[in-house]
Amino acid sequence: MTAASTPKGERRRQALVAAAAQLLVEGGFDAVRHRAVAERAGLPLASTTYYFSSLEDLITAAVEHNGREELAAGHARLADLSAQPRSTDTVIELLLDLLLGVDSRDGGVEPVLLRYERLVGSPRRPYLTPLMREMAAELQQLLAEIFRRSDMEVGAERLTEVVALVDGAVVNALIESDPDPRGAARRMLRAQLS
């Protein structure tokens, strides 16, 4: 049995992943460095290279950690949804929570900006491609189920358009220094889904 497969080793590895995930959310890919992760986790610097073969492996684990947490929160919200018609505004808010994060509810730019920096920055890291595709497919399924349970028929192509609409509205709002990118996306969705 190696140290990484012991309960203590697994706790240390998870502490490093959680620390890297926090740094990723706070400062993007450039914030995830061996020293910063070790300091955030309260572990020796050598632990980052002991538990992860490269910085790419650590970043991948951090991206997956964040993505899985977001998907788990989305599935928890879905579990609370009964199959019934609901208002377009309610569906829009559910979609925006999943696509932009619940931190975006306060109308601030920073959480949305950091989220989109991660999304846009991931193609520069080809090692993330399989994971990003897998999580995007899971998110699409989750969004489709929200529409289905809300008694709104939206096919796969239309769902892709809705996500692209949100992305476009958010990016335009960020370019224009709009203080409320979620509000911009909400307005676009209302126009399209009403």
N, C-alpha and C positions, 0 to 999 in steps of 0.2 A: 504494500500500500504506500503510495507517495503522499507527501505532505499536502499536496493540492487536493487529494481525494479524502482526506480526513475531515471530520466536522469543523475543526479549527481552521484548516486550510480552505474549506469551502466558505466559511464565514469571512475570512480575509479576502478571498477572491471576490465575493459579493460586495464587500466594503469598497474594494477598488472599483468595481463596476459602478456602484452607486455614486461614488465620488466623481468618476469620469463622466457619468451621465449628468450630474449636477453642473459640472464645469462646461459641458457641451451646451446645456440649456442657457447658462449664464453668459458664455462668451464665444460660443461657436467652436468649430473644429480646432482653431489655433490655441484655444484655452486648454485643450487636452494634451498635456505633456506629462512625462513620467514623474517628474519632481512635483508638479502641481497636484497630480492625482494622489501620490503617496502622502503628501502633506495634508490634503483634504481628508483622506481616509485615516490619518494618524498612524500610518505604517511606514516602515523603512523604505527608502527609495528602491532597494534591490528587490522588494516584493513585486514591483510592477513587472520586472523582467522575469521573475521566477514564475509568476502565474500567467503571464502573457508572452507569447513568443516574439511579439513586435508591437509597436505603437498602433499599427493597423488593426491588430487583433483586439487591442484595448478599445479603440474607437468603435470597432464593429460591435463589441459587447455593450458599449455605452449607447449606441444608436438603437440596438435591439432592446435594451432595457427601457429606454424612453418610449419606443414604439409599442412595446408590449404593455407598458403601464397605460398608455393612452387607449390602446385597443381594449384592455381590460375595463377601463372606466366606461368606454363606449358600450361594451357588452353588458355592464351592470345597468347602465341607463336603459338599454334595450330590454333587459329582463323586467324592468318596471313598467314597460309599455304594454298595455293590453292592445289587442287588435281592435281598433275603433277609429272612426274618422276623427281627425283633430284639425285644428285651425292651421292654415298655411303659416302663420307667424310662429306657432309652436314648432312645426316641422323645421322651419328655417333656423330657429334658435338651436334645435338639436343638431342640425347639419353644421352650423357654425361652431358649436362646441367641439364637434369631432374634427372638423377641418382646420380650425384656428386655435383650438384649445380653450378650456374654460377660463384661463387667465386673461383672455381677450375680452371677456365680458365687461371689464371696467372701462373699456374704451381707450386703453393705452396703446401706444405704438410698439413699445419695447418687446412685449411677449410675442407679438405677431412678427415683428422684424427678425427677432432671433430664430423663430421657427422657420421662416422663409429662407433665412441665410443658411440654415442647416439643410433644408430641402434643395436649394439651388446649389449649394456647395458639394452635395453628395456625388453628382456626376463626375467631379474632378477626382473622385476616389473610386475607381472601378471595382475595388474589392467590396464595396458596399452594394453594388448593383443587384446581386441575387437577393439580398436581404430587403432592399428597398422595394423590389418588385413583389416579393412575397407579402410584405406588410401593406403595400398599396392594394393588392388583390383582396386581402382580408378587410381593409377599410372599405373597399367598394362593396363587398358582401354585406358589411354592417350597415352602410348607407342604404343599400337596396332593401334590406330588411326593415329599416326605419320607415321607408316609403311604403312598403307593403303593409306593415302594421298600422300605418296611418291612413290606409285605404286610398293611397295615391299610386296609380300605376305609372311607373317610370322604368323604361327598358334600359338595358346596359349602355346603349349609345347615348341616350338622353342623360343618364347618370354621369357619364364621362363629360358631357357638355356642361352639366351643372357644376361639377368640380372645376372645370376649366374656367367657367364664369366667375366662380369665387376667386380662383387664383388670379385671374386677370384683374378683377376689381381690387383685390388686395395689393397687387404689385403696382397698379396705377395709383392707388391711394398713397402707397409708400413713396413713389416717385414724386408725387405732388405734395409731399409732407402733410398729408391729411392726418389730423390727430386721431381719427377714428376709422381705421381700415375695416374693422368689423362692420361698422355702420354702412360703409360704402358697399361691402359685399351683401349686407342685408337688403339694401335698396335694390341692387341688381337682382337678387333672388326673388324679391317680392314682385318685381316687374315680370319676371319669367315664369313664376309658379302660380301667380294669381289668375 
